[in-house]
Amino acid sequence: MKGKIPYGYKLDSEGRPILDPEKAPYVAMIFEKYLNGISQMDIMKWLNEVGAHSPTANNEWKHNTIGYLISNSKYTGVGGFPPIITKEMLIQVEEIRRKSHKRYDNNYYTNSNGRNKKFCFTAKLVCAKCNRQFTSHRVGNGKTINKIHVWRCGNYIVNNMVQCEVAVANNDLEELFTEIFKKFFQNYEALERAQMGKCKNSVESNEDVVKIDLEIKDHLKTKNRSSDRIVELLQQRTNELWKTITLDDFKETTKELRKIIKSLDRAPDYFDAELFNRTIKQVTLYPSGKVTFIFLNGITIHSIYKEYSKRKRGKQYG
Protein backbone atom coordinates (compact mmCIF):
# COMPACT_ATOMS: atom_id res chain seq x y z
CA MET A 1 0.00 0.00 0.00
CA LYS A 2 1.34 3.40 -1.06
CA GLY A 3 1.16 6.54 1.05
CA LYS A 4 1.03 7.11 4.78
CA ILE A 5 -1.26 4.75 6.63
CA PRO A 6 -3.88 6.50 8.83
CA TYR A 7 -3.51 6.48 12.60
CA GLY A 8 -5.18 3.39 14.10
CA TYR A 9 -4.00 0.98 11.41
CA LYS A 10 -0.88 -1.02 10.64
CA LEU A 11 0.13 -3.31 7.79
CA ASP A 12 0.17 -7.07 7.96
CA SER A 13 2.89 -9.28 6.46
CA GLU A 14 1.29 -8.93 3.02
CA GLY A 15 1.09 -5.17 3.17
CA ARG A 16 -2.66 -4.98 3.82
CA PRO A 17 -4.12 -2.57 6.42
CA ILE A 18 -5.34 -4.09 9.66
CA LEU A 19 -6.42 -2.61 12.98
CA ASP A 20 -3.68 -1.57 15.36
CA PRO A 21 -4.89 -2.96 18.72
CA GLU A 22 -3.10 -0.17 20.63
CA LYS A 23 -4.21 2.83 18.54
CA ALA A 24 -7.57 1.85 16.99
CA PRO A 25 -9.46 2.11 20.34
CA TYR A 26 -8.29 5.74 20.67
CA VAL A 27 -9.70 6.52 17.22
CA ALA A 28 -13.09 5.16 18.27
CA MET A 29 -12.98 7.10 21.57
CA ILE A 30 -12.03 10.35 19.79
CA PHE A 31 -15.12 10.11 17.57
CA GLU A 32 -17.35 9.19 20.53
CA LYS A 33 -16.08 12.08 22.65
CA TYR A 34 -16.55 14.58 19.81
CA LEU A 35 -20.11 13.35 19.21
CA ASN A 36 -20.76 13.78 22.95
CA GLY A 37 -19.89 17.47 22.75
CA ILE A 38 -16.24 17.41 23.83
CA SER A 39 -14.17 19.99 21.96
CA GLN A 40 -11.13 19.15 19.85
CA MET A 41 -8.97 21.10 22.30
CA ASP A 42 -10.16 19.07 25.28
CA ILE A 43 -9.82 15.81 23.38
CA MET A 44 -6.24 16.82 22.58
CA LYS A 45 -5.55 17.53 26.27
CA TRP A 46 -7.06 14.18 27.28
CA LEU A 47 -4.93 12.23 24.78
CA ASN A 48 -1.75 13.93 25.98
CA GLU A 49 -2.69 13.32 29.63
CA VAL A 50 -3.32 9.58 29.16
CA GLY A 51 -0.14 9.24 27.10
CA ALA A 52 -1.79 8.01 23.91
CA HIS A 53 0.77 7.53 21.14
CA SER A 54 0.47 10.42 18.69
CA PRO A 55 0.84 10.34 14.89
CA THR A 56 3.07 13.45 15.08
CA ALA A 57 6.85 13.23 15.05
CA ASN A 58 7.27 14.55 18.61
CA ASN A 59 4.55 12.22 19.92
CA GLU A 60 2.40 15.14 21.05
CA TRP A 61 -1.24 15.55 20.06
CA LYS A 62 -2.15 18.84 18.34
CA HIS A 63 -5.52 20.52 17.78
CA ASN A 64 -5.31 20.19 14.00
CA THR A 65 -4.37 16.50 14.33
CA ILE A 66 -7.77 15.84 15.89
CA GLY A 67 -9.47 17.80 13.10
CA TYR A 68 -7.73 15.78 10.42
CA LEU A 69 -8.50 12.48 12.14
CA ILE A 70 -12.25 13.06 12.58
CA SER A 71 -12.57 14.06 8.91
CA ASN A 72 -10.96 10.89 7.55
CA SER A 73 -13.53 8.69 5.77
CA LYS A 74 -11.18 5.68 5.76
CA TYR A 75 -12.26 4.96 9.33
CA THR A 76 -15.69 3.94 7.99
CA GLY A 77 -14.16 1.05 6.02
CA VAL A 78 -13.53 2.61 2.60
CA GLY A 79 -10.47 1.90 0.49
CA GLY A 80 -9.88 -1.53 1.92
CA PHE A 81 -9.46 -0.31 5.51
CA PRO A 82 -11.23 -2.21 8.30
CA PRO A 83 -14.00 -0.01 9.81
CA ILE A 84 -13.43 1.59 13.21
CA ILE A 85 -16.58 3.75 13.16
CA THR A 86 -19.86 3.64 11.26
CA LYS A 87 -20.69 5.84 8.29
CA GLU A 88 -23.50 7.35 10.37
CA MET A 89 -20.98 8.50 12.99
CA LEU A 90 -18.87 10.26 10.35
CA ILE A 91 -21.97 11.97 8.92
CA GLN A 92 -22.92 13.22 12.40
CA VAL A 93 -19.39 14.54 12.95
CA GLU A 94 -19.45 16.34 9.59
CA GLU A 95 -22.81 17.93 10.44
CA ILE A 96 -21.51 19.20 13.80
CA ARG A 97 -18.42 20.67 12.14
CA ARG A 98 -20.49 22.23 9.36
CA LYS A 99 -22.75 23.99 11.87
CA SER A 100 -19.74 25.10 13.89
CA HIS A 101 -18.04 26.60 10.83
CA LYS A 102 -21.26 28.29 9.77
CA ARG A 103 -21.56 29.84 13.24
CA TYR A 104 -18.04 31.25 13.03
CA ASP A 105 -18.46 32.43 9.42
CA ASN A 106 -21.24 34.74 10.63
CA ASN A 107 -18.54 36.77 12.39
CA TYR A 108 -16.14 36.87 9.46
CA TYR A 109 -15.88 39.21 6.52
CA THR A 110 -14.05 38.60 3.25
CA ASN A 111 -11.11 40.78 2.32
CA SER A 112 -10.79 42.41 -1.10
CA ASN A 113 -8.97 39.39 -2.50
CA GLY A 114 -11.97 37.22 -1.63
CA ARG A 115 -9.93 34.70 0.35
CA ASN A 116 -8.48 36.01 3.60
CA LYS A 117 -10.97 36.25 6.44
CA LYS A 118 -10.96 37.37 10.05
CA PHE A 119 -13.41 38.15 12.82
CA CYS A 120 -15.20 41.33 11.80
CA PHE A 121 -14.90 42.73 15.37
CA THR A 122 -11.10 42.39 15.35
CA ALA A 123 -9.33 45.76 15.80
CA LYS A 124 -12.70 47.57 16.00
CA LEU A 125 -13.48 47.12 19.72
CA VAL A 126 -11.74 49.49 22.14
CA CYS A 127 -11.86 49.64 25.94
CA ALA A 128 -12.67 53.15 27.17
CA LYS A 129 -10.90 52.46 30.46
CA CYS A 130 -7.58 51.13 29.09
CA ASN A 131 -7.64 52.34 25.48
CA ARG A 132 -6.76 48.78 24.45
CA GLN A 133 -8.26 46.70 21.67
CA PHE A 134 -10.33 43.64 22.56
CA THR A 135 -9.27 40.05 21.88
CA SER A 136 -11.39 36.99 21.14
CA HIS A 137 -11.88 34.18 23.71
CA ARG A 138 -13.89 30.98 24.02
CA VAL A 139 -15.27 30.80 27.57
CA GLY A 140 -17.00 27.89 29.33
CA ASN A 141 -16.54 24.25 30.28
CA GLY A 142 -15.05 21.48 28.16
CA LYS A 143 -18.08 20.90 25.96
CA THR A 144 -18.03 22.88 22.74
CA ILE A 145 -21.79 23.44 22.71
CA ASN A 146 -21.64 25.19 26.08
CA LYS A 147 -18.75 27.54 25.30
CA ILE A 148 -19.42 31.23 24.69
CA HIS A 149 -17.53 33.48 22.29
CA VAL A 150 -16.46 36.50 24.37
CA TRP A 151 -14.46 39.65 23.59
CA ARG A 152 -12.22 40.86 26.44
CA CYS A 153 -10.14 43.98 26.91
CA GLY A 154 -6.54 43.42 25.79
CA ASN A 155 -5.53 44.44 29.29
CA TYR A 156 -7.57 41.62 30.87
CA ILE A 157 -4.56 39.66 32.20
CA VAL A 158 -1.25 41.36 32.95
CA ASN A 159 1.53 39.50 34.77
CA ASN A 160 -0.91 36.67 35.54
CA MET A 161 -3.32 39.05 37.29
CA VAL A 162 -6.72 40.36 36.19
CA GLN A 163 -6.38 44.06 35.39
CA CYS A 164 -9.53 44.88 33.40
CA GLU A 165 -12.77 42.89 33.35
CA VAL A 166 -14.55 44.81 30.58
CA ALA A 167 -15.93 42.08 28.33
CA VAL A 168 -18.90 41.40 26.09
CA ALA A 169 -20.38 38.26 24.53
CA ASN A 170 -20.12 38.05 20.74
CA ASN A 171 -23.86 37.34 20.37
CA ASP A 172 -24.68 40.47 22.38
CA LEU A 173 -22.49 42.56 20.07
CA GLU A 174 -24.25 41.15 17.03
CA GLU A 175 -27.68 42.01 18.45
CA LEU A 176 -26.49 45.50 19.44
CA PHE A 177 -25.16 46.34 16.00
CA THR A 178 -28.35 45.08 14.36
CA GLU A 179 -30.39 47.44 16.59
CA ILE A 180 -27.96 50.34 16.16
CA PHE A 181 -27.91 50.04 12.39
CA LYS A 182 -31.71 50.16 12.28
CA LYS A 183 -31.57 53.54 14.06
CA PHE A 184 -28.78 54.67 11.75
CA PHE A 185 -30.76 53.61 8.66
CA GLN A 186 -34.06 55.14 9.77
CA ASN A 187 -32.58 58.48 10.88
CA TYR A 188 -29.65 58.79 8.50
CA GLU A 189 -30.49 62.18 6.95
CA ALA A 190 -30.83 63.88 10.33
CA LEU A 191 -27.71 62.18 11.70
CA GLU A 192 -25.68 63.23 8.66
CA ARG A 193 -26.82 66.88 8.91
CA ALA A 194 -25.89 66.99 12.59
CA GLN A 195 -22.44 65.52 11.93
CA MET A 196 -21.85 67.91 9.04
CA GLY A 197 -22.66 70.80 11.38
CA LYS A 198 -20.05 69.59 13.86
CA CYS A 199 -17.41 69.37 11.15
CA LYS A 200 -18.22 72.84 9.78
CA ASN A 201 -18.10 74.39 13.24
CA SER A 202 -14.60 72.99 13.73
CA VAL A 203 -13.40 74.58 10.48
CA GLU A 204 -14.21 78.29 10.30
CA SER A 205 -12.07 78.95 7.24
CA ASN A 206 -8.71 78.30 5.65
CA GLU A 207 -8.09 81.99 6.34
CA ASP A 208 -6.77 80.89 9.73
CA VAL A 209 -3.94 79.03 7.98
CA VAL A 210 -3.19 82.12 5.86
CA LYS A 211 -3.10 84.31 8.98
CA ILE A 212 -0.72 81.92 10.71
CA ASP A 213 1.54 81.80 7.64
CA LEU A 214 1.71 85.62 7.62
CA GLU A 215 2.51 85.71 11.33
CA ILE A 216 5.31 83.17 10.85
CA LYS A 217 6.70 85.23 7.96
CA ASP A 218 6.57 88.46 9.96
CA HIS A 219 8.11 86.82 13.01
CA LEU A 220 11.04 85.53 10.96
CA LYS A 221 11.81 89.12 9.90
CA THR A 222 12.13 90.39 13.48
CA LYS A 223 15.53 90.63 15.14
CA ASN A 224 14.29 89.16 18.42
CA ARG A 225 12.49 86.22 16.85
CA SER A 226 11.79 83.26 19.13
CA SER A 227 12.22 79.68 17.92
CA ASP A 228 9.70 78.56 20.54
CA ARG A 229 7.11 80.94 19.09
CA ILE A 230 7.76 79.64 15.57
CA VAL A 231 7.29 76.05 16.76
CA GLU A 232 4.05 77.08 18.48
CA LEU A 233 2.76 78.73 15.29
CA LEU A 234 3.69 75.72 13.18
CA GLN A 235 1.75 73.49 15.59
CA GLN A 236 -1.28 75.79 15.28
CA ARG A 237 -0.99 75.63 11.50
CA THR A 238 -0.88 71.81 11.62
CA ASN A 239 -3.99 71.72 13.83
CA GLU A 240 -5.92 73.93 11.42
CA LEU A 241 -4.90 71.79 8.45
CA TRP A 242 -6.05 68.67 10.30
CA LYS A 243 -9.47 70.24 10.78
CA THR A 244 -9.77 70.68 7.03
CA ILE A 245 -8.62 67.11 6.45
CA THR A 246 -11.26 65.90 8.92
CA LEU A 247 -13.97 67.70 6.94
CA ASP A 248 -12.69 66.27 3.67
CA ASP A 249 -12.64 62.80 5.21
CA PHE A 250 -16.24 63.26 6.37
CA LYS A 251 -17.36 64.13 2.86
CA GLU A 252 -15.58 61.13 1.35
CA THR A 253 -16.82 58.57 3.89
CA THR A 254 -20.33 60.03 3.73
CA LYS A 255 -20.43 59.28 0.01
CA GLU A 256 -19.60 55.66 0.76
CA LEU A 257 -22.24 55.40 3.49
CA ARG A 258 -24.87 56.92 1.20
CA LYS A 259 -24.15 54.24 -1.39
CA ILE A 260 -24.65 51.55 1.24
CA ILE A 261 -27.91 53.12 2.46
CA LYS A 262 -29.27 53.38 -1.09
CA SER A 263 -28.41 49.74 -1.79
CA LEU A 264 -30.69 48.57 1.05
CA ASP A 265 -34.49 48.38 0.95
CA ARG A 266 -34.49 48.26 4.74
CA ALA A 267 -32.15 47.55 7.62
CA PRO A 268 -31.54 43.80 8.03
CA ASP A 269 -33.14 41.95 10.96
CA TYR A 270 -30.05 39.78 11.34
CA PHE A 271 -26.38 40.45 11.99
CA ASP A 272 -24.46 41.16 8.77
CA ALA A 273 -20.69 40.97 9.29
CA GLU A 274 -19.93 42.53 5.90
CA LEU A 275 -22.23 45.46 6.66
CA PHE A 276 -20.56 45.98 10.04
CA ASN A 277 -17.12 46.03 8.45
CA ARG A 278 -18.16 48.49 5.73
CA THR A 279 -19.88 50.99 8.02
CA ILE A 280 -18.24 50.94 11.47
CA LYS A 281 -14.95 52.62 12.33
CA GLN A 282 -14.84 51.81 16.05
CA VAL A 283 -16.92 50.47 18.94
CA THR A 284 -15.98 51.80 22.38
CA LEU A 285 -17.08 49.87 25.47
CA TYR A 286 -17.15 51.43 28.94
CA PRO A 287 -16.99 49.66 32.34
CA SER A 288 -20.33 51.33 33.20
CA GLY A 289 -22.11 49.34 30.48
CA LYS A 290 -22.23 52.17 27.96
CA VAL A 291 -21.24 51.40 24.36
CA THR A 292 -20.57 53.84 21.53
CA PHE A 293 -20.75 52.87 17.85
CA ILE A 294 -18.77 55.25 15.63
CA PHE A 295 -19.58 55.07 11.92
CA LEU A 296 -17.03 55.79 9.18
CA ASN A 297 -17.97 59.47 8.85
CA GLY A 298 -17.98 60.09 12.60
CA ILE A 299 -21.71 59.67 13.27
CA THR A 300 -21.97 58.34 16.81
CA ILE A 301 -24.80 56.33 18.39
CA HIS A 302 -24.81 55.30 22.06
CA SER A 303 -26.42 52.30 23.69
CA ILE A 304 -26.10 49.92 26.65
CA TYR A 305 -24.46 46.50 26.51
CA LYS A 306 -24.61 43.49 28.83
CA GLU A 307 -21.21 43.48 30.52
CA TYR A 308 -20.12 39.83 30.48
CA SER A 309 -18.28 39.63 33.81
CA LYS A 310 -21.24 41.21 35.66
CA ARG A 311 -23.74 39.03 33.83
CA LYS A 312 -21.86 35.98 35.11
CA ARG A 313 -22.47 37.21 38.65
CA GLY A 314 -26.19 37.56 37.96
CA LYS A 315 -26.14 41.30 37.23
CA GLN A 316 -27.19 42.84 33.93
CA TYR A 317 -27.49 46.23 32.42
CA GLY A 318 -30.89 47.00 31.01
C-alpha positions, 0 to 999 in steps of 0.5 A: 500500500502506497502513502502514509497509513492512517492512525489506528492501522498497521500493515500485515505481512502482506502489506494490507491494512489491519487494525492496530490494537493499541491505537484503533481504540483511541480513534473510536474514543475520539469520535465518541467524545466529539459526538458527545460534545467534547471539543477538539482542544479538550480531546487533545488535552485528554490524549496527551494526559493519558499518554496516547501515542500520537501520529506526530513526530514529537509524539504530542497531540495537536488541535489540528491532528484531531481535526484531520482524524475526525474528517478521515472517511477511511475509518468507515471502512472505505479503500480496503481499511477495516472499519473503526466507526460507522458511516452514520458516525462520520456523517454526524461529525461532519454535520456538527463541524459544518454547523460550527463553521457556519456559526463562526463564518457569521462573524467573518468578513471577506477581504478584497482578494476574496480569500483572507478572512478574520473576525469582523470585530477584530481591531474595531473594539476598544476599551474606554478604560484602558484604550486597548483593543479587545481580543477573542476568547472561548469561555465555558466548560469542556463541551463545545456546545456550552462555550461562549464566544467572548471579547475581552479587553486586551488588558484583561490579564497582565503579569498573571493578574486580572487588570480589566474585566470589561468584556462582552459576549459576541452574540450580544455585540451582534444584536447590538449592531443590528439594533444600532444600524436600524436607528442609523438607517431610519434616521440617516439624513438627520444624523448626517446633517448633525455631523456635518454641522459639527465638522463645519463648526470645527473649520471656520475657514482656511483663512486661519492658515493664511493668517498663521503663515503671515505671522510666521513670515513676519516673526522671521523678519524680526531681530528678536524672533523666538524659535519657541514661538515659531514652533508654536505657530507651526503646531497651530498651523498643523492643527488647522490643516487637520481640521480641514482634512477631517472635513474632507474625510467626512465628505468622502466617507459620507459618500460611501455610506450613502451608497450603502444606504441606497443599496438597502431596501431596509435595515436587516433583521439579522447580523451582517458581518460585511455590513458591520465592516463596511460601516463601522470605524470603532466600537468603544465599550465602557466599564459602566455598560455604555457602548458607543458605535462610531460610523465611518464618517464620525456619526456616533450612536450610544447604547447599553451593553450586557457586561459579560463579567457582571452578567456571570455574577447575575447582574445585567445592564438593562 
